[in-house]
Amino acid sequence: MDAIKVILTALLSVAALFAITKIMGHKQVAQLDFFDYVSGITIGSIAAELATELEKPYKPLIALVIYGLISLLLNLLSHKIPRTRKYINGTPTILMNDGKLYRKNLKKAKLDLSEFLLLCREQGYFDLDEIQTAIFEHNGKLSVLVKSANRPTTPNDFKIPAKAAHIGVEIIMDGRVMGENLSRSGKDYKWLKKQLKLQGYRDEKEVFLGIFRPEEDKITLYSNE
């Protein structure tokens, strides 16, 4: 009997957690602000307790719902009333600008120099002389504006017209034709068979991945090896 209760409470925990995370929405870990991070850990802990609570599972379930609703309400509040964002999420902090490091702002961001230099290296900047402005965002990430002289050149710099870039479309995945993507790209199976033969494949089963590139009007095939 206890085993059945454990199974039922575990299923209830999974269902409740799934529903709450769907309602709250999902972010990448790097995008979480402090409250979202803490709420996520707490909600996970409550869900684990719910999974093993056999006597009164409604108690952790209520707590789970309350935490989810509070997180949702705070997110709605920050979207509806923008001025509340600085109190809920915090504000970006300028750590460096025009060759000057701001000691007070580093202290405010709870960063020492070695941690700041580490964040710069993670962004690919080993020399601070390349940086015009460094901003510590409220989600813990460092945003860097590079000095104009150190920015990579683009076709615009030489007044060269550039073609618009397009996202590649997966036409074949793991030997299977993605019919919807194929038709959305304006192609059909007859065209695909021709492309397969031109590149030395008998059929789509020999292809691990096939990506259609609209700007080039061609498909790149990766073999099943």
C-alpha positions in Angstrom: 0.0 0.0 0.0 2.8 2.4 0.9 4.5 1.7 -2.5 1.3 2.7 -4.3 1.2 5.9 -2.2 4.8 6.7 -3.1 4.1 6.2 -6.8 1.0 8.4 -6.6 2.7 11.2 -4.7 5.7 11.1 -7.0 3.4 11.3 -10.1 1.5 14.2 -8.4 4.9 16.0 -7.7 6.0 15.6 -11.4 2.6 16.8 -12.7 2.6 19.8 -10.3 6.2 20.8 -11.1 5.5 20.4 -14.9 2.4 22.6 -14.7 4.1 25.3 -12.6 7.2 25.5 -14.8 5.0 25.7 -17.9 3.0 28.6 -16.4 6.2 30.4 -15.1 8.0 30.0 -18.5 11.6 28.8 -18.8 14.9 30.7 -19.0 18.4 29.6 -19.5 20.3 29.3 -16.2 22.6 32.3 -17.3 19.4 34.4 -17.7 18.0 33.8 -14.2 18.0 36.7 -11.8 18.6 36.1 -8.1 15.0 35.6 -7.1 14.3 33.2 -10.1 17.3 31.2 -9.1 16.4 30.9 -5.4 12.7 30.2 -6.3 13.8 27.4 -8.7 15.9 25.7 -6.0 13.1 26.1 -3.5 10.4 24.8 -5.8 12.6 21.8 -6.7 13.1 21.1 -3.0 9.4 21.3 -2.3 8.6 19.1 -5.3 11.0 16.5 -3.9 9.3 16.6 -0.5 5.9 16.3 -2.2 7.1 13.1 -3.9 7.8 11.4 -0.6 5.1 12.9 1.6 2.6 10.1 2.2 0.5 11.4 5.0 -0.4 15.0 4.0 0.8 15.6 0.4 -1.5 18.7 0.1 0.8 20.7 2.3 3.9 20.7 0.1 1.6 21.0 -2.9 0.1 24.2 -1.6 3.6 25.6 -0.9 4.6 24.6 -4.4 1.7 26.5 -5.9 2.3 29.6 -3.7 6.0 29.8 -4.8 5.0 29.4 -8.4 2.3 32.1 -8.2 4.6 34.6 -6.4 7.3 34.1 -9.1 4.6 34.5 -11.8 3.2 37.6 -10.2 6.6 39.3 -9.8 7.4 38.6 -13.5 4.0 40.1 -14.5 4.6 43.1 -12.3 8.0 43.8 -13.8 6.5 43.6 -17.3 3.5 45.7 -16.6 5.2 48.3 -14.4 8.8 48.8 -15.8 9.9 51.0 -13.0 9.6 48.1 -10.5 12.2 46.1 -12.5 15.1 47.7 -10.7 13.7 46.6 -7.3 12.8 43.1 -8.4 15.6 42.2 -10.9 18.2 44.8 -10.1 20.0 47.2 -12.5 23.1 46.9 -14.7 26.3 48.2 -13.3 29.1 49.9 -15.3 32.4 48.3 -14.1 34.6 49.9 -16.7 34.3 52.8 -19.1 36.8 54.7 -21.3 39.8 53.0 -19.7 38.6 53.6 -16.1 37.7 50.9 -13.6 35.1 51.8 -11.1 36.1 50.4 -7.7 32.8 51.3 -6.0 30.8 49.6 -8.7 33.0 46.4 -8.5 32.3 46.4 -4.8 28.6 46.9 -5.4 28.5 44.0 -7.8 30.4 41.8 -5.2 33.3 41.3 -7.7 37.0 41.6 -7.1 39.5 42.3 -9.8 40.4 38.7 -10.5 36.7 37.8 -11.0 36.3 40.7 -13.3 39.3 39.7 -15.3 38.0 36.2 -15.5 34.6 37.4 -16.9 36.5 39.5 -19.5 38.6 36.4 -20.5 35.4 34.4 -20.8 34.1 37.0 -23.3 37.4 36.6 -25.2 39.1 39.8 -24.0 42.6 39.2 -22.5 43.6 42.8 -22.8 41.6 45.5 -21.1 42.9 48.1 -23.6 40.5 46.5 -26.1 37.4 47.3 -24.0 35.5 50.6 -24.2 32.8 49.7 -21.7 32.1 46.7 -19.5 28.6 46.3 -17.9 27.7 43.8 -15.3 24.1 42.8 -16.0 21.5 41.9 -13.4 21.6 38.2 -14.4 25.3 38.0 -13.6 26.6 38.2 -17.2 29.2 40.7 -18.4 28.4 42.7 -21.5 31.4 44.2 -23.3 31.5 47.1 -25.8 34.8 46.9 -27.8 36.7 50.0 -28.8 36.0 51.0 -32.4 39.6 50.3 -33.5 39.4 46.7 -32.2 36.1 45.7 -33.8 36.2 43.2 -36.6 35.6 44.7 -40.1 32.4 44.1 -41.9 31.3 44.5 -45.5 29.6 47.7 -44.4 33.0 49.2 -43.6 34.0 48.8 -47.3 30.6 49.7 -48.7 30.2 46.2 -50.0 26.6 45.0 -50.4 26.0 41.8 -48.5 23.3 39.1 -49.0 20.8 38.6 -46.3 21.6 35.6 -44.1 19.0 32.9 -43.6 18.7 30.1 -41.0 19.4 26.7 -42.4 16.3 24.4 -42.5 16.7 20.7 -41.4 15.3 18.7 -44.3 16.7 15.3 -43.2 17.4 14.2 -39.6 18.8 10.8 -38.7 17.8 9.3 -42.0 14.2 10.7 -42.0 12.8 13.3 -44.3 11.2 16.2 -42.5 8.2 16.6 -44.8 6.8 19.8 -43.3 10.2 21.6 -43.5 10.7 20.4 -47.0 7.4 21.8 -48.2 7.9 25.0 -46.2 11.2 25.5 -48.1 9.3 25.3 -51.4 10.8 22.0 -52.4 9.4 18.5 -52.9 10.5 14.9 -52.6 11.4 14.7 -56.3 13.8 17.6 -55.9 15.3 16.0 -52.8 15.9 12.7 -54.5 17.7 14.5 -57.3 20.0 16.3 -54.7 20.7 13.0 -53.0 21.8 11.4 -56.2 23.9 14.4 -57.2 25.8 14.1 -53.9 26.3 10.3 -54.2 23.5 9.0 -51.9 21.0 6.4 -52.8 18.3 7.5 -50.4 17.8 9.6 -47.3 18.5 6.7 -45.0 22.2 7.1 -45.8 22.1 10.7 -44.6 22.5 11.7 -40.9 21.7 15.4 -41.4 20.6 17.4 -44.4 20.3 21.2 -44.1 18.8 23.4 -46.8 20.3 26.8 -47.2 17.8 29.2 -48.8 20.3 31.9 -49.8 22.4 29.4 -51.8 19.4 27.3 -52.9 21.2 24.1 -52.0 21.2 21.3 -49.4 24.3 20.3 -47.4 24.3 16.6 -46.5 26.2 14.9 -43.7 26.7 11.1 -44.1 25.5 8.5 -41.6 29.0 7.4 -40.4 
